[in-house]
Each structure stands twice: as C-alpha cells, then as structure tokens.
Amino acid sequence: MSDRPVNLSSSGPPETVLDPEPGEALAALEAAATAPDPVTAIASVCARWPRFLAAWASLGDEVDEPALKYAAYRTGYHRGLDRLRANGWRGSGYVRWRHETNRGFLRALAGLQRTAASIGETDEDERCSLFLRQLDPEWPPS
C-alpha cells in the first residue's frame, strides 16, 4: 500500500495521483521508442516493468494489429486499476490528466476506447468513454 494520501476535498470527489515510475523504466521506454524495432523494444520494457502503464500504452500505440493494440491497452488499463487501488483509489473519484504520473493509465484507457470502437465493441467503447469523463471532467486533454 502506498504512503501517498488520496486528496479529499469538500468541493468534490477525492483525487488520486499515481506514484512516479522508476527512472530506469522511463529511460528504457524513451530508448525503446527510437530503437530499430520499437515494438520489440517496448514489449521488452513491458516485460521488465509489467506495472509500467506508459509502456503498455506505448506498446498499444506502436503495434498495427487491432487485436494486439486491444491486448496492450487492456493490459495497461487493468494494471492501472491495480495501481490506482494501491494508491488509495476506491472505485470513484478523479484521476486527472494534468498529473503526469496518471497519463499512462489514461492513455491506456483512451487507447482501449478507440480500439474497441474500431473493432465494433460498442459497449466497451461507450463504457471507456464515460469512464474517462468521470475520471477527468476536462477530458479530452487539449
């Protein structure tokens, strides 16, 4: 369990901010993005740091096959739910884009929404779209 508190506010729901990723993981993802075979390099980052949400979102962004996109984004989304709970989230409240450390999760969820729409998973597309707006009322980011 994280020592990071959930911010409670009298003016709205609690807000959760994910803890930062290890510096080594961030550097590995940055290097993987410019590798000769970025898909394989990013997949290696995912395997080494399976809780690294931005890596899963990046893998989904990089692969072309819709089923593989869906799998990468869904993995990032579910690992993200685990990380949110470990950071005090209890199933409701804000997880805003303005906090850099939340972006991997939100990118994975948005990618899952787009990919679900592209493969005809209308129910999941709608659920993800609504969830994004519930997590961050200012969604989508500008």
C-alpha positions as CSV (number, residue, x, y, z in Angstrom):
1,M,0.0,0.0,0.0
2,S,1.3,3.4,-0.9
3,D,2.0,6.1,1.7
4,R,0.6,8.7,-0.7
5,P,-2.8,10.0,0.5
6,V,-5.9,10.4,-1.5
7,N,-6.7,14.1,-1.6
8,L,-10.1,14.7,-0.1
9,S,-11.9,17.9,-1.0
10,S,-15.1,19.4,0.4
11,S,-15.9,20.6,-3.1
12,G,-15.9,17.3,-5.0
13,P,-14.8,13.7,-5.2
14,P,-11.4,12.5,-4.0
15,E,-8.5,12.8,-6.4
16,T,-5.9,10.1,-6.9
17,V,-2.4,10.7,-8.2
18,L,-0.3,7.7,-9.2
19,D,3.2,7.4,-7.8
20,P,6.1,8.0,-10.3
21,E,7.6,5.3,-12.4
22,P,11.2,4.3,-11.7
23,G,13.7,6.5,-13.6
24,E,15.3,3.4,-15.1
25,A,12.0,2.4,-16.6
26,L,11.3,5.8,-18.0
27,A,14.8,5.9,-19.6
28,A,14.3,2.4,-21.1
29,L,10.9,3.4,-22.6
30,E,12.5,6.5,-24.1
31,A,15.3,4.5,-25.7
32,A,12.8,1.8,-26.9
33,A,10.8,4.3,-28.8
34,T,13.7,5.1,-31.1
35,A,15.1,1.5,-31.4
36,P,15.3,-0.1,-34.8
37,D,12.4,-2.4,-33.8
38,P,10.4,-0.3,-31.4
39,V,7.6,-2.9,-30.9
40,T,10.0,-5.5,-29.7
41,A,11.9,-3.0,-27.6
42,I,8.8,-1.6,-26.0
43,A,7.5,-5.1,-25.4
44,S,10.8,-5.8,-23.5
45,V,10.2,-2.8,-21.3
46,C,6.6,-4.1,-20.6
47,A,8.1,-7.5,-19.6
48,R,10.7,-6.0,-17.3
49,W,8.3,-3.5,-15.7
50,P,4.8,-5.0,-16.0
51,R,3.3,-2.3,-13.8
52,F,4.7,0.5,-16.0
53,L,1.4,1.9,-17.5
54,A,3.0,4.2,-20.1
55,A,4.9,1.2,-21.5
56,W,1.7,-0.7,-22.2
57,A,0.1,2.4,-23.7
58,S,3.1,2.9,-25.9
59,L,3.0,-0.7,-27.0
60,G,-0.6,-0.2,-28.0
61,D,0.3,2.9,-29.8
62,E,3.1,1.2,-31.7
63,V,1.5,-2.1,-32.9
64,D,-0.6,-2.2,-36.0
65,E,-2.7,-5.3,-35.5
66,P,-6.0,-4.3,-33.8
67,A,-6.1,-7.4,-31.6
68,L,-2.6,-6.7,-30.3
69,K,-3.5,-3.0,-29.8
70,Y,-6.5,-4.1,-27.8
71,A,-4.5,-6.5,-25.7
72,A,-1.8,-4.0,-24.9
73,Y,-4.2,-1.2,-23.9
74,R,-6.4,-3.6,-21.9
75,T,-3.4,-4.8,-20.0
76,G,-2.4,-1.2,-19.3
77,Y,-5.9,-0.5,-18.2
78,H,-6.1,-3.4,-15.8
79,R,-2.6,-2.9,-14.4
80,G,-3.7,0.7,-14.0
81,L,-6.7,-0.2,-11.9
82,D,-4.4,-2.2,-9.6
83,R,-2.0,0.7,-9.3
84,L,-4.9,3.1,-8.6
85,R,-6.2,0.9,-5.8
86,A,-2.7,0.7,-4.4
87,N,-2.6,4.5,-4.3
88,G,-5.9,4.8,-2.4
89,W,-8.5,4.9,-5.2
90,R,-11.7,3.2,-4.1
91,G,-13.5,3.0,-7.4
92,S,-14.6,6.6,-7.7
93,G,-13.0,10.0,-7.8
94,Y,-10.8,11.9,-10.1
95,V,-7.7,10.6,-11.9
96,R,-6.7,13.7,-13.9
97,W,-4.6,14.1,-17.0
98,R,-2.9,17.2,-15.5
99,H,-0.9,14.9,-13.2
100,E,1.9,13.5,-15.4
101,T,2.0,10.2,-13.4
102,N,-1.7,9.5,-14.3
103,R,-1.1,9.8,-18.0
104,G,0.0,6.2,-18.7
105,F,-3.3,4.9,-17.2
106,L,-5.4,7.4,-19.1
107,R,-3.6,6.8,-22.3
108,A,-4.2,3.0,-22.0
109,L,-7.9,3.6,-21.2
110,A,-8.3,6.0,-24.1
111,G,-6.5,3.6,-26.4
112,L,-8.8,0.8,-25.3
113,Q,-11.8,3.0,-26.0
114,R,-10.5,3.9,-29.5
115,T,-9.6,0.3,-30.3
116,A,-12.9,-1.0,-29.0
117,A,-14.7,1.4,-31.3
118,S,-12.5,0.3,-34.3
119,I,-13.3,-3.4,-33.8
120,G,-17.0,-2.9,-33.2
121,E,-17.0,-3.3,-29.4
122,T,-19.6,-0.6,-29.0
123,D,-20.5,-1.3,-25.3
124,E,-16.8,-1.2,-24.3
125,D,-16.2,2.0,-26.4
126,E,-19.1,3.7,-24.6
127,R,-18.1,2.4,-21.1
128,C,-14.5,3.6,-21.6
129,S,-15.6,7.0,-23.0
130,L,-17.9,7.6,-20.0
131,F,-15.2,6.4,-17.5
132,L,-12.6,8.8,-19.0
133,R,-15.0,11.7,-18.5
134,Q,-15.8,10.6,-14.9
135,L,-12.1,10.3,-14.1
136,D,-11.3,13.7,-15.6
137,P,-14.2,16.1,-16.3
138,E,-11.9,18.1,-18.5
139,W,-11.4,15.1,-20.8
140,P,-10.1,15.0,-23.5
141,P,-6.9,16.9,-22.8
142,S,-6.0,19.7,-25.1
